[in-house]
C-alpha cells in the first residue's frame, strides 16, 4: 500500500465522518425551518448564536469562500476543467468538510493517471 493510497483513504474517511458529524445538526436546523440552500440565513442563524458558534461560523465562512475560489481555478489549472471545480463548489453546500477532502482525492487520482500516460 502506497502513501498516496493511505492518504486518499484517510481523506475519504474524514469526508464521510464529516457528513455523519455535521448533518444531524443540519437536519435539526432544516426541521426547524432552515433552508440549507440559503447560505445567508444559515450563517446568520449561526452567527446570532454568539460566542464560540459565531467564531467558528466566521472561520468556516472564510474557509468556504477560499475553497470555492480555489477549487474552480485549481481544477482548470490541473486539467480537470473549471466545470469539475463548479461540481465541487455545489458539493460544498452539502459540506465543505466533505467536499474538500473528496476533491483532493479526485485531483490526486486524476494527476496520477495523467502521469501514467
PDB file as gemmi writes it, atoms N, CA and C in Angstrom:
CRYST1    1.000    1.000    1.000  90.00  90.00  90.00 P 1                      
ATOM      1  N   UNK A   1       0.857  -1.171   0.000  1.00  0.00           N  
ATOM      2  CA  UNK A   1       0.000   0.000   0.000  1.00  0.00           C  
ATOM      3  C   UNK A   1       0.907   1.240   0.000  1.00  0.00           C  
ATOM      4  N   UNK A   2       0.640   2.142  -0.917  1.00  0.00           N  
ATOM      5  CA  UNK A   2       1.474   3.336  -1.033  1.00  0.00           C  
ATOM      6  C   UNK A   2       0.999   4.430  -0.084  1.00  0.00           C  
ATOM      7  N   UNK A   3       1.891   5.398   0.136  1.00  0.00           N  
ATOM      8  CA  UNK A   3       1.497   6.523   0.996  1.00  0.00           C  
ATOM      9  C   UNK A   3       0.359   7.310   0.358  1.00  0.00           C  
ATOM     10  N   UNK A   4       0.314   7.339  -0.961  1.00  0.00           N  
ATOM     11  CA  UNK A   4      -0.773   8.027  -1.663  1.00  0.00           C  
ATOM     12  C   UNK A   4      -2.115   7.342  -1.391  1.00  0.00           C  
ATOM     13  N   UNK A   5      -2.112   6.023  -1.413  1.00  0.00           N  
ATOM     14  CA  UNK A   5      -3.332   5.259  -1.148  1.00  0.00           C  
ATOM     15  C   UNK A   5      -3.799   5.464   0.287  1.00  0.00           C  
ATOM     16  N   UNK A   6      -2.858   5.449   1.207  1.00  0.00           N  
ATOM     17  CA  UNK A   6      -3.200   5.672   2.623  1.00  0.00           C  
ATOM     18  C   UNK A   6      -3.774   7.071   2.808  1.00  0.00           C  
ATOM     19  N   UNK A   7      -3.139   8.071   2.202  1.00  0.00           N  
ATOM     20  CA  UNK A   7      -3.608   9.459   2.312  1.00  0.00           C  
ATOM     21  C   UNK A   7      -5.006   9.593   1.720  1.00  0.00           C  
ATOM     22  N   UNK A   8      -5.220   8.994   0.547  1.00  0.00           N  
ATOM     23  CA  UNK A   8      -6.545   9.074  -0.075  1.00  0.00           C  
ATOM     24  C   UNK A   8      -7.601   8.398   0.789  1.00  0.00           C  
ATOM     25  N   UNK A   9      -7.270   7.253   1.351  1.00  0.00           N  
ATOM     26  CA  UNK A   9      -8.204   6.564   2.249  1.00  0.00           C  
ATOM     27  C   UNK A   9      -8.534   7.418   3.466  1.00  0.00           C  
ATOM     28  N   UNK A  10      -7.507   8.075   4.000  1.00  0.00           N  
ATOM     29  CA  UNK A  10      -7.713   8.968   5.144  1.00  0.00           C  
ATOM     30  C   UNK A  10      -8.642  10.121   4.754  1.00  0.00           C  
ATOM     31  N   UNK A  11      -8.405  10.741   3.600  1.00  0.00           N  
ATOM     32  CA  UNK A  11      -9.257  11.848   3.147  1.00  0.00           C  
ATOM     33  C   UNK A  11     -10.702  11.392   2.952  1.00  0.00           C  
ATOM     34  N   UNK A  12     -10.886  10.212   2.374  1.00  0.00           N  
ATOM     35  CA  UNK A  12     -12.243   9.702   2.161  1.00  0.00           C  
ATOM     36  C   UNK A  12     -12.930   9.459   3.510  1.00  0.00           C  
ATOM     37  N   UNK A  13     -12.209   8.847   4.447  1.00  0.00           N  
ATOM     38  CA  UNK A  13     -12.787   8.608   5.782  1.00  0.00           C  
ATOM     39  C   UNK A  13     -13.149   9.912   6.481  1.00  0.00           C  
ATOM     40  N   UNK A  14     -12.276  10.906   6.385  1.00  0.00           N  
ATOM     41  CA  UNK A  14     -12.564  12.207   7.005  1.00  0.00           C  
ATOM     42  C   UNK A  14     -13.803  12.835   6.367  1.00  0.00           C  
ATOM     43  N   UNK A  15     -13.906  12.767   5.036  1.00  0.00           N  
ATOM     44  CA  UNK A  15     -15.075  13.326   4.348  1.00  0.00           C  
ATOM     45  C   UNK A  15     -16.369  12.651   4.764  1.00  0.00           C  
ATOM     46  N   UNK A  16     -16.330  11.319   4.875  1.00  0.00           N  
ATOM     47  CA  UNK A  16     -17.526  10.580   5.296  1.00  0.00           C  
ATOM     48  C   UNK A  16     -17.851  10.888   6.758  1.00  0.00           C  
ATOM     49  N   UNK A  17     -16.821  10.905   7.599  1.00  0.00           N  
ATOM     50  CA  UNK A  17     -17.039  11.230   9.022  1.00  0.00           C  
ATOM     51  C   UNK A  17     -17.644  12.622   9.159  1.00  0.00           C  
ATOM     52  N   UNK A  18     -17.181  13.560   8.339  1.00  0.00           N  
ATOM     53  CA  UNK A  18     -17.712  14.928   8.395  1.00  0.00           C  
ATOM     54  C   UNK A  18     -19.218  14.942   8.143  1.00  0.00           C  
ATOM     55  N   UNK A  19     -19.670  14.128   7.203  1.00  0.00           N  
ATOM     56  CA  UNK A  19     -21.120  14.070   6.941  1.00  0.00           C  
ATOM     57  C   UNK A  19     -21.883  13.570   8.161  1.00  0.00           C  
ATOM     58  N   UNK A  20     -21.371  12.508   8.772  1.00  0.00           N  
ATOM     59  CA  UNK A  20     -22.057  11.932   9.929  1.00  0.00           C  
ATOM     60  C   UNK A  20     -21.987  12.833  11.159  1.00  0.00           C  
ATOM     61  N   UNK A  21     -20.931  13.618  11.261  1.00  0.00           N  
ATOM     62  CA  UNK A  21     -20.795  14.511  12.412  1.00  0.00           C  
ATOM     63  C   UNK A  21     -21.599  15.800  12.263  1.00  0.00           C  
ATOM     64  N   UNK A  22     -21.748  16.289  11.042  1.00  0.00           N  
ATOM     65  CA  UNK A  22     -22.391  17.587  10.839  1.00  0.00           C  
ATOM     66  C   UNK A  22     -23.871  17.504  10.478  1.00  0.00           C  
ATOM     67  N   UNK A  23     -24.250  16.498   9.704  1.00  0.00           N  
ATOM     68  CA  UNK A  23     -25.609  16.506   9.182  1.00  0.00           C  
ATOM     69  C   UNK A  23     -26.716  16.277  10.201  1.00  0.00           C  
ATOM     70  N   UNK A  24     -26.493  15.596  11.312  1.00  0.00           N  
ATOM     71  CA  UNK A  24     -27.578  15.553  12.296  1.00  0.00           C  
ATOM     72  C   UNK A  24     -27.991  16.961  12.748  1.00  0.00           C  
ATOM     73  N   UNK A  25     -27.013  17.857  12.876  1.00  0.00           N  
ATOM     74  CA  UNK A  25     -27.320  19.238  13.253  1.00  0.00           C  
ATOM     75  C   UNK A  25     -27.985  19.990  12.109  1.00  0.00           C  
ATOM     76  N   UNK A  26     -27.558  19.713  10.900  1.00  0.00           N  
ATOM     77  CA  UNK A  26     -28.185  20.353   9.737  1.00  0.00           C  
ATOM     78  C   UNK A  26     -29.640  19.916   9.620  1.00  0.00           C  
ATOM     79  N   UNK A  27     -29.896  18.643   9.855  1.00  0.00           N  
ATOM     80  CA  UNK A  27     -31.270  18.139   9.767  1.00  0.00           C  
ATOM     81  C   UNK A  27     -32.148  18.790  10.832  1.00  0.00           C  
ATOM     82  N   UNK A  28     -31.626  18.936  12.044  1.00  0.00           N  
ATOM     83  CA  UNK A  28     -32.384  19.627  13.103  1.00  0.00           C  
ATOM     84  C   UNK A  28     -32.719  21.048  12.679  1.00  0.00           C  
ATOM     85  N   UNK A  29     -31.735  21.744  12.120  1.00  0.00           N  
ATOM     86  CA  UNK A  29     -31.930  23.131  11.696  1.00  0.00           C  
ATOM     87  C   UNK A  29     -32.961  23.215  10.565  1.00  0.00           C  
ATOM     88  N   UNK A  30     -32.880  22.283   9.611  1.00  0.00           N  
ATOM     89  CA  UNK A  30     -33.838  22.257   8.497  1.00  0.00           C  
ATOM     90  C   UNK A  30     -35.245  21.974   9.024  1.00  0.00           C  
ATOM     91  N   UNK A  31     -35.366  21.033   9.955  1.00  0.00           N  
ATOM     92  CA  UNK A  31     -36.678  20.711  10.534  1.00  0.00           C  
ATOM     93  C   UNK A  31     -37.272  21.897  11.290  1.00  0.00           C  
ATOM     94  N   UNK A  32     -36.400  22.772  11.786  1.00  0.00           N  
ATOM     95  CA  UNK A  32     -36.872  23.970  12.494  1.00  0.00           C  
ATOM     96  C   UNK A  32     -37.174  25.116  11.523  1.00  0.00           C  
ATOM     97  N   UNK A  33     -37.075  24.845  10.220  1.00  0.00           N  
ATOM     98  CA  UNK A  33     -37.421  25.856   9.224  1.00  0.00           C  
ATOM     99  C   UNK A  33     -36.253  26.427   8.449  1.00  0.00           C  
ATOM    100  N   UNK A  34     -35.033  25.952   8.698  1.00  0.00           N  
ATOM    101  CA  UNK A  34     -33.865  26.445   7.978  1.00  0.00           C  
ATOM    102  C   UNK A  34     -33.821  25.939   6.544  1.00  0.00           C  
ATOM    103  N   UNK A  35     -33.162  26.706   5.687  1.00  0.00           N  
ATOM    104  CA  UNK A  35     -33.019  26.342   4.277  1.00  0.00           C  
ATOM    105  C   UNK A  35     -31.527  26.246   3.964  1.00  0.00           C  
ATOM    106  N   UNK A  36     -31.042  25.038   3.780  1.00  0.00           N  
ATOM    107  CA  UNK A  36     -29.616  24.800   3.568  1.00  0.00           C  
ATOM    108  C   UNK A  36     -29.115  25.436   2.270  1.00  0.00           C  
ATOM    109  N   UNK A  37     -30.009  25.714   1.346  1.00  0.00           N  
ATOM    110  CA  UNK A  37     -29.610  26.347   0.089  1.00  0.00           C  
ATOM    111  C   UNK A  37     -29.564  27.866   0.188  1.00  0.00           C  
ATOM    112  N   UNK A  38     -29.838  28.398   1.362  1.00  0.00           N  
ATOM    113  CA  UNK A  38     -29.767  29.838   1.595  1.00  0.00           C  
ATOM    114  C   UNK A  38     -28.638  30.112   2.587  1.00  0.00           C  
ATOM    115  N   UNK A  39     -27.411  30.288   2.071  1.00  0.00           N  
ATOM    116  CA  UNK A  39     -26.284  30.469   2.990  1.00  0.00           C  
ATOM    117  C   UNK A  39     -26.381  31.720   3.857  1.00  0.00           C  
ATOM    118  N   UNK A  40     -27.091  32.739   3.399  1.00  0.00           N  
ATOM    119  CA  UNK A  40     -27.227  33.957   4.204  1.00  0.00           C  
ATOM    120  C   UNK A  40     -27.984  33.635   5.495  1.00  0.00           C  
ATOM    121  N   UNK A  41     -29.089  32.945   5.388  1.00  0.00           N  
ATOM    122  CA  UNK A  41     -29.864  32.553   6.569  1.00  0.00           C  
ATOM    123  C   UNK A  41     -29.071  31.586   7.436  1.00  0.00           C  
ATOM    124  N   UNK A  42     -28.414  30.648   6.790  1.00  0.00           N  
ATOM    125  CA  UNK A  42     -27.630  29.654   7.522  1.00  0.00           C  
ATOM    126  C   UNK A  42     -26.566  30.330   8.388  1.00  0.00           C  
ATOM    127  N   UNK A  43     -25.749  31.187   7.764  1.00  0.00           N  
ATOM    128  CA  UNK A  43     -24.676  31.837   8.510  1.00  0.00           C  
ATOM    129  C   UNK A  43     -25.226  32.854   9.509  1.00  0.00           C  
ATOM    130  N   UNK A  44     -26.313  33.520   9.155  1.00  0.00           N  
ATOM    131  CA  UNK A  44     -26.922  34.477  10.075  1.00  0.00           C  
ATOM    132  C   UNK A  44     -27.405  33.779  11.342  1.00  0.00           C  
ATOM    133  N   UNK A  45     -28.076  32.653  11.183  1.00  0.00           N  
ATOM    134  CA  UNK A  45     -28.552  31.899  12.348  1.00  0.00           C  
ATOM    135  C   UNK A  45     -27.383  31.452  13.226  1.00  0.00           C  
ATOM    136  N   UNK A  46     -26.312  30.999  12.595  1.00  0.00           N  
ATOM    137  CA  UNK A  46     -25.153  30.524  13.359  1.00  0.00           C  
ATOM    138  C   UNK A  46     -24.443  31.675  14.068  1.00  0.00           C  
ATOM    139  N   UNK A  47     -24.304  32.809  13.399  1.00  0.00           N  
ATOM    140  CA  UNK A  47     -23.634  33.966  13.995  1.00  0.00           C  
ATOM    141  C   UNK A  47     -24.446  34.512  15.166  1.00  0.00           C  
ATOM    142  N   UNK A  48     -25.772  34.546  15.006  1.00  0.00           N  
ATOM    143  CA  UNK A  48     -26.636  35.072  16.062  1.00  0.00           C  
ATOM    144  C   UNK A  48     -26.607  34.232  17.331  1.00  0.00           C  
ATOM    145  N   UNK A  49     -26.123  32.994  17.230  1.00  0.00           N  
ATOM    146  CA  UNK A  49     -25.990  32.161  18.430  1.00  0.00           C  
ATOM    147  C   UNK A  49     -24.913  32.729  19.360  1.00  0.00           C  
ATOM    148  N   UNK A  50     -23.993  33.521  18.772  1.00  0.00           N  
ATOM    149  CA  UNK A  50     -22.969  34.210  19.567  1.00  0.00           C  
ATOM    150  C   UNK A  50     -21.817  33.319  19.988  1.00  0.00           C  
ATOM    151  N   UNK A  51     -20.854  33.917  20.666  1.00  0.00           N  
ATOM    152  CA  UNK A  51     -19.723  33.210  21.261  1.00  0.00           C  
ATOM    153  C   UNK A  51     -18.963  32.315  20.309  1.00  0.00           C  
ATOM    154  N   UNK A  52     -18.752  31.107  20.766  1.00  0.00           N  
ATOM    155  CA  UNK A  52     -17.981  30.128  20.009  1.00  0.00           C  
ATOM    156  C   UNK A  52     -18.630  29.834  18.660  1.00  0.00           C  
ATOM    157  N   UNK A  53     -19.936  29.752  18.631  1.00  0.00           N  
ATOM    158  CA  UNK A  53     -20.624  29.471  17.373  1.00  0.00           C  
ATOM    159  C   UNK A  53     -20.352  30.566  16.350  1.00  0.00           C  
ATOM    160  N   UNK A  54     -20.358  31.813  16.775  1.00  0.00           N  
ATOM    161  CA  UNK A  54     -20.069  32.920  15.859  1.00  0.00           C  
ATOM    162  C   UNK A  54     -18.627  32.861  15.370  1.00  0.00           C  
ATOM    163  N   UNK A  55     -17.699  32.594  16.285  1.00  0.00           N  
ATOM    164  CA  UNK A  55     -16.295  32.469  15.901  1.00  0.00           C  
ATOM    165  C   UNK A  55     -16.107  31.388  14.846  1.00  0.00           C  
ATOM    166  N   UNK A  56     -16.641  30.191  15.123  1.00  0.00           N  
ATOM    167  CA  UNK A  56     -16.483  29.081  14.189  1.00  0.00           C  
ATOM    168  C   UNK A  56     -17.209  29.343  12.874  1.00  0.00           C  
ATOM    169  N   UNK A  57     -18.320  30.032  12.942  1.00  0.00           N  
ATOM    170  CA  UNK A  57     -19.070  30.355  11.730  1.00  0.00           C  
ATOM    171  C   UNK A  57     -18.275  31.272  10.819  1.00  0.00           C  
ATOM    172  N   UNK A  58     -17.709  32.337  11.389  1.00  0.00           N  
ATOM    173  CA  UNK A  58     -16.891  33.232  10.566  1.00  0.00           C  
ATOM    174  C   UNK A  58     -15.667  32.511  10.024  1.00  0.00           C  
ATOM    175  N   UNK A  59     -15.050  31.677  10.846  1.00  0.00           N  
ATOM    176  CA  UNK A  59     -13.881  30.920  10.419  1.00  0.00           C  
ATOM    177  C   UNK A  59     -14.243  30.011   9.240  1.00  0.00           C  
ATOM    178  N   UNK A  60     -15.328  29.277   9.372  1.00  0.00           N  
ATOM    179  CA  UNK A  60     -15.773  28.378   8.305  1.00  0.00           C  
ATOM    180  C   UNK A  60     -16.178  29.158   7.059  1.00  0.00           C  
ATOM    181  N   UNK A  61     -16.828  30.288   7.240  1.00  0.00           N  
ATOM    182  CA  UNK A  61     -17.243  31.100   6.092  1.00  0.00           C  
ATOM    183  C   UNK A  61     -16.038  31.528   5.258  1.00  0.00           C  
ATOM    184  N   UNK A  62     -14.976  31.958   5.922  1.00  0.00           N  
ATOM    185  CA  UNK A  62     -13.766  32.369   5.197  1.00  0.00           C  
ATOM    186  C   UNK A  62     -13.152  31.172   4.465  1.00  0.00           C  
ATOM    187  N   UNK A  63     -13.063  30.038   5.148  1.00  0.00           N  
ATOM    188  CA  UNK A  63     -12.508  28.839   4.520  1.00  0.00           C  
ATOM    189  C   UNK A  63     -13.363  28.426   3.325  1.00  0.00           C  
ATOM    190  N   UNK A  64     -14.664  28.485   3.469  1.00  0.00           N  
ATOM    191  CA  UNK A  64     -15.565  28.081   2.390  1.00  0.00           C  
ATOM    192  C   UNK A  64     -15.392  28.987   1.177  1.00  0.00           C  
ATOM    193  N   UNK A  65     -15.317  30.285   1.389  1.00  0.00           N  
ATOM    194  CA  UNK A  65     -15.129  31.221   0.273  1.00  0.00           C  
ATOM    195  C   UNK A  65     -13.806  30.938  -0.434  1.00  0.00           C  
ATOM    196  N   UNK A  66     -12.744  30.767   0.345  1.00  0.00           N  
ATOM    197  CA  UNK A  66     -11.431  30.463  -0.249  1.00  0.00           C  
ATOM    198  C   UNK A  66     -11.501  29.152  -1.031  1.00  0.00           C  
ATOM    199  N   UNK A  67     -12.138  28.134  -0.466  1.00  0.00           N  
ATOM    200  CA  UNK A  67     -12.277  26.853  -1.164  1.00  0.00           C  
ATOM    201  C   UNK A  67     -12.986  27.030  -2.500  1.00  0.00           C  
ATOM    202  N   UNK A  68     -14.108  27.764  -2.495  1.00  0.00           N  
ATOM    203  CA  UNK A  68     -14.879  27.918  -3.737  1.00  0.00           C  
ATOM    204  C   UNK A  68     -14.068  28.609  -4.828  1.00  0.00           C  
ATOM    205  N   UNK A  69     -13.323  29.631  -4.464  1.00  0.00           N  
ATOM    206  CA  UNK A  69     -12.494  30.331  -5.451  1.00  0.00           C  
ATOM    207  C   UNK A  69     -11.356  29.422  -5.912  1.00  0.00           C  
ATOM    208  N   UNK A  70     -10.694  28.784  -4.950  1.00  0.00           N  
ATOM    209  CA  UNK A  70      -9.532  27.958  -5.270  1.00  0.00           C  
ATOM    210  C   UNK A  70      -9.890  26.741  -6.108  1.00  0.00           C  
ATOM    211  N   UNK A  71     -10.958  26.036  -5.759  1.00  0.00           N  
ATOM    212  CA  UNK A  71     -11.249  24.759  -6.414  1.00  0.00           C  
ATOM    213  C   UNK A  71     -11.577  24.945  -7.891  1.00  0.00           C  
ATOM    214  N   UNK A  72     -12.258  26.014  -8.241  1.00  0.00           N  
ATOM    215  CA  UNK A  72     -12.576  26.245  -9.659  1.00  0.00           C  
ATOM    216  C   UNK A  72     -11.291  26.524 -10.435  1.00  0.00           C  
ATOM    217  N   UNK A  73     -10.438  27.392  -9.901  1.00  0.00           N  
ATOM    218  CA  UNK A  73      -9.179  27.707 -10.569  1.00  0.00           C  
ATOM    219  C   UNK A  73      -8.225  26.530 -10.598  1.00  0.00           C  
ATOM    220  N   UNK A  74      -8.138  25.801  -9.502  1.00  0.00           N  
ATOM    221  CA  UNK A  74      -7.230  24.658  -9.452  1.00  0.00           C  
ATOM    222  C   UNK A  74      -7.665  23.564 -10.413  1.00  0.00           C  
ATOM    223  N   UNK A  75      -8.952  23.285 -10.448  1.00  0.00           N  
ATOM    224  CA  UNK A  75      -9.448  22.242 -11.353  1.00  0.00           C  
ATOM    225  C   UNK A  75      -9.122  22.599 -12.802  1.00  0.00           C  
ATOM    226  N   UNK A  76      -9.284  23.859 -13.154  1.00  0.00           N  
ATOM    227  CA  UNK A  76      -8.946  24.293 -14.513  1.00  0.00           C  
ATOM    228  C   UNK A  76      -7.439  24.184 -14.742  1.00  0.00           C  
ATOM    229  N   UNK A  77      -6.658  24.585 -13.769  1.00  0.00           N  
ATOM    230  CA  UNK A  77      -5.196  24.609 -13.905  1.00  0.00           C  
ATOM    231  C   UNK A  77      -4.605  23.207 -14.090  1.00  0.00           C  
ATOM    232  N   UNK A  78      -5.110  22.224 -13.343  1.00  0.00           N  
ATOM    233  CA  UNK A  78      -4.535  20.883 -13.432  1.00  0.00           C  
ATOM    234  C   UNK A  78      -5.100  20.062 -14.580  1.00  0.00           C  
ATOM    235  N   UNK A  79      -6.102  20.595 -15.276  1.00  0.00           N  
ATOM    236  CA  UNK A  79      -6.648  19.902 -16.433  1.00  0.00           C  
ATOM    237  C   UNK A  79      -7.976  19.218 -16.221  1.00  0.00           C  
ATOM    238  N   UNK A  80      -8.543  19.334 -15.031  1.00  0.00           N  
ATOM    239  CA  UNK A  80      -9.864  18.751 -14.779  1.00  0.00           C  
ATOM    240  C   UNK A  80     -10.973  19.574 -15.409  1.00  0.00           C  
ATOM    241  N   UNK A  81     -10.719  20.851 -15.592  1.00  0.00           N  
ATOM    242  CA  UNK A  81     -11.706  21.776 -16.150  1.00  0.00           C  
ATOM    243  C   UNK A  81     -12.462  22.502 -15.052  1.00  0.00           C  
ATOM    244  N   UNK A  82     -12.778  23.745 -15.332  1.00  0.00           N  
ATOM    245  CA  UNK A  82     -13.497  24.568 -14.357  1.00  0.00           C  
ATOM    246  C   UNK A  82     -14.851  23.952 -13.995  1.00  0.00           C  
ATOM    247  N   UNK A  83     -15.462  23.267 -14.937  1.00  0.00           N  
ATOM    248  CA  UNK A  83     -16.769  22.639 -14.674  1.00  0.00           C  
ATOM    249  C   UNK A  83     -16.668  21.657 -13.501  1.00  0.00           C  
ATOM    250  N   UNK A  84     -15.581  20.904 -13.456  1.00  0.00           N  
ATOM    251  CA  UNK A  84     -15.366  19.990 -12.327  1.00  0.00           C  
ATOM    252  C   UNK A  84     -15.255  20.777 -11.030  1.00  0.00           C  
ATOM    253  N   UNK A  85     -14.561  21.902 -11.082  1.00  0.00           N  
ATOM    254  CA  UNK A  85     -14.467  22.760  -9.904  1.00  0.00           C  
ATOM    255  C   UNK A  85     -15.835  23.209  -9.431  1.00  0.00           C  
ATOM    256  N   UNK A  86     -16.689  23.578 -10.385  1.00  0.00           N  
ATOM    257  CA  UNK A  86     -18.036  24.022 -10.018  1.00  0.00           C  
ATOM    258  C   UNK A  86     -18.859  22.887  -9.412  1.00  0.00           C  
ATOM    259  N   UNK A  87     -18.604  21.648  -9.842  1.00  0.00           N  
ATOM    260  CA  UNK A  87     -19.286  20.498  -9.227  1.00  0.00           C  
ATOM    261  C   UNK A  87     -18.912  20.417  -7.747  1.00  0.00           C  
ATOM    262  N   UNK A  88     -17.631  20.632  -7.447  1.00  0.00           N  
ATOM    263  CA  UNK A  88     -17.207  20.576  -6.049  1.00  0.00           C  
ATOM    264  C   UNK A  88     -17.690  21.794  -5.262  1.00  0.00           C  
ATOM    265  N   UNK A  89     -17.864  22.925  -5.924  1.00  0.00           N  
ATOM    266  CA  UNK A  89     -18.499  24.071  -5.260  1.00  0.00           C  
ATOM    267  C   UNK A  89     -19.917  23.676  -4.857  1.00  0.00           C  
ATOM    268  N   UNK A  90     -20.655  23.038  -5.774  1.00  0.00           N  
ATOM    269  CA  UNK A  90     -22.020  22.597  -5.457  1.00  0.00           C  
ATOM    270  C   UNK A  90     -22.009  21.592  -4.301  1.00  0.00           C  
ATOM    271  N   UNK A  91     -21.053  20.657  -4.323  1.00  0.00           N  
ATOM    272  CA  UNK A  91     -20.958  19.679  -3.236  1.00  0.00           C  
ATOM    273  C   UNK A  91     -20.636  20.341  -1.900  1.00  0.00           C  
ATOM    274  N   UNK A  92     -19.965  21.487  -1.956  1.00  0.00           N  
ATOM    275  CA  UNK A  92     -19.621  22.164  -0.699  1.00  0.00           C  
ATOM    276  C   UNK A  92     -20.856  22.704   0.025  1.00  0.00           C  
ATOM    277  N   UNK A  93     -21.990  22.811  -0.679  1.00  0.00           N  
ATOM    278  CA  UNK A  93     -23.237  23.190   0.001  1.00  0.00           C  
ATOM    279  C   UNK A  93     -23.711  22.052   0.902  1.00  0.00           C  
ATOM    280  N   UNK A  94     -23.303  20.827   0.593  1.00  0.00           N  
ATOM    281  CA  UNK A  94     -23.577  19.701   1.485  1.00  0.00           C  
ATOM    282  C   UNK A  94     -22.645  19.802   2.684  1.00  0.00           C  
ATOM    283  N   UNK A  95     -21.418  20.204   2.421  1.00  0.00           N  
ATOM    284  CA  UNK A  95     -20.440  20.405   3.481  1.00  0.00           C  
ATOM    285  C   UNK A  95     -19.051  20.560   2.893  1.00  0.00           C  
ATOM    286  N   UNK A  96     -18.401  21.677   3.194  1.00  0.00           N  
ATOM    287  CA  UNK A  96     -17.042  21.888   2.706  1.00  0.00           C  
ATOM    288  C   UNK A  96     -16.106  20.873   3.347  1.00  0.00           C  
ATOM    289  N   UNK A  97     -16.435  20.411   4.551  1.00  0.00           N  
ATOM    290  CA  UNK A  97     -15.603  19.415   5.226  1.00  0.00           C  
ATOM    291  C   UNK A  97     -15.685  18.055   4.541  1.00  0.00           C  
ATOM    292  N   UNK A  98     -16.654  17.855   3.686  1.00  0.00           N  
ATOM    293  CA  UNK A  98     -16.749  16.653   2.867  1.00  0.00           C  
ATOM    294  C   UNK A  98     -16.216  16.934   1.475  1.00  0.00           C  
ATOM    295  N   UNK A  99     -16.587  18.061   0.879  1.00  0.00           N  
ATOM    296  CA  UNK A  99     -16.215  18.355  -0.500  1.00  0.00           C  
ATOM    297  C   UNK A  99     -14.704  18.523  -0.669  1.00  0.00           C  
ATOM    298  N   UNK A 100     -14.057  19.192   0.284  1.00  0.00           N  
ATOM    299  CA  UNK A 100     -12.628  19.462   0.146  1.00  0.00           C  
ATOM    300  C   UNK A 100     -11.792  18.178   0.130  1.00  0.00           C  
ATOM    301  N   UNK A 101     -11.945  17.269   1.109  1.00  0.00           N  
ATOM    302  CA  UNK A 101     -11.143  16.045   1.025  1.00  0.00           C  
ATOM    303  C   UNK A 101     -11.495  15.189  -0.190  1.00  0.00           C  
ATOM    304  N   UNK A 102     -12.772  15.172  -0.597  1.00  0.00           N  
ATOM    305  CA  UNK A 102     -13.140  14.407  -1.790  1.00  0.00           C  
ATOM    306  C   UNK A 102     -12.487  15.000  -3.035  1.00  0.00           C  
ATOM    307  N   UNK A 103     -12.423  16.342  -3.109  1.00  0.00           N  
ATOM    308  CA  UNK A 103     -11.748  16.969  -4.242  1.00  0.00           C  
ATOM    309  C   UNK A 103     -10.269  16.598  -4.261  1.00  0.00           C  
ATOM    310  N   UNK A 104      -9.629  16.615  -3.105  1.00  0.00           N  
ATOM    311  CA  UNK A 104      -8.203  16.276  -3.055  1.00  0.00           C  
ATOM    312  C   UNK A 104      -7.948  14.866  -3.579  1.00  0.00           C  
ATOM    313  N   UNK A 105      -8.800  13.919  -3.237  1.00  0.00           N  
ATOM    314  CA  UNK A 105      -8.673  12.545  -3.733  1.00  0.00           C  
ATOM    315  C   UNK A 105      -8.896  12.518  -5.243  1.00  0.00           C  
ATOM    316  N   UNK A 106      -9.956  13.167  -5.701  1.00  0.00           N  
ATOM    317  CA  UNK A 106     -10.274  13.202  -7.134  1.00  0.00           C  
ATOM    318  C   UNK A 106      -9.106  13.798  -7.924  1.00  0.00           C  
ATOM    319  N   UNK A 107      -8.574  14.891  -7.424  1.00  0.00           N  
ATOM    320  CA  UNK A 107      -7.454  15.602  -8.064  1.00  0.00           C  
ATOM    321  C   UNK A 107      -6.206  14.718  -8.110  1.00  0.00           C  
ATOM    322  N   UNK A 108      -5.892  14.094  -6.988  1.00  0.00           N  
ATOM    323  CA  UNK A 108      -4.694  13.255  -6.911  1.00  0.00           C  
ATOM    324  C   UNK A 108      -4.792  12.060  -7.854  1.00  0.00           C  
ATOM    325  N   UNK A 109      -5.947  11.449  -7.924  1.00  0.00           N  
ATOM    326  CA  UNK A 109      -6.132  10.302  -8.835  1.00  0.00           C  
ATOM    327  C   UNK A 109      -6.049  10.745 -10.294  1.00  0.00           C  
ATOM    328  N   UNK A 110      -6.616  11.892 -10.604  1.00  0.00           N  
ATOM    329  CA  UNK A 110      -6.534  12.428 -11.965  1.00  0.00           C  
ATOM    330  C   UNK A 110      -5.083  12.684 -12.352  1.00  0.00           C  
ATOM    331  N   UNK A 111      -4.336  13.343 -11.478  1.00  0.00           N  
ATOM    332  CA  UNK A 111      -2.932  13.655 -11.777  1.00  0.00           C  
ATOM    333  C   UNK A 111      -2.097  12.378 -11.901  1.00  0.00           C  
ATOM    334  N   UNK A 112      -2.386  11.375 -11.104  1.00  0.00           N  
ATOM    335  CA  UNK A 112      -1.655  10.109 -11.200  1.00  0.00           C  
ATOM    336  C   UNK A 112      -1.908   9.443 -12.553  1.00  0.00           C  
ATOM    337  N   UNK A 113      -3.151   9.483 -13.034  1.00  0.00           N  
ATOM    338  CA  UNK A 113      -3.467   8.934 -14.367  1.00  0.00           C  
ATOM    339  C   UNK A 113      -2.760   9.717 -15.460  1.00  0.00           C  
ATOM    340  N   UNK A 114      -2.702  11.040 -15.322  1.00  0.00           N  
ATOM    341  CA  UNK A 114      -2.022  11.879 -16.313  1.00  0.00           C  
ATOM    342  C   UNK A 114      -0.542  11.525 -16.371  1.00  0.00           C  
ATOM    343  N   UNK A 115       0.065  11.228 -15.247  1.00  0.00           N  
ATOM    344  CA  UNK A 115       1.489  10.901 -15.197  1.00  0.00           C  
ATOM    345  C   UNK A 115       1.795   9.514 -15.738  1.00  0.00           C  
ATOM    346  N   UNK A 116       0.785   8.642 -15.776  1.00  0.00           N  
ATOM    347  CA  UNK A 116       0.977   7.282 -16.291  1.00  0.00           C  
ATOM    348  C   UNK A 116       1.033   7.258 -17.819  1.00  0.00           C  
ATOM    349  N   UNK A 117       0.280   8.122 -18.423  1.00  0.00           N  
ATOM    350  CA  UNK A 117       0.153   8.016 -19.878  1.00  0.00           C  
ATOM    351  C   UNK A 117       0.612   9.180 -20.554  1.00  0.00           C  
TER     352      UNK A 117                                                      
END                                                                             
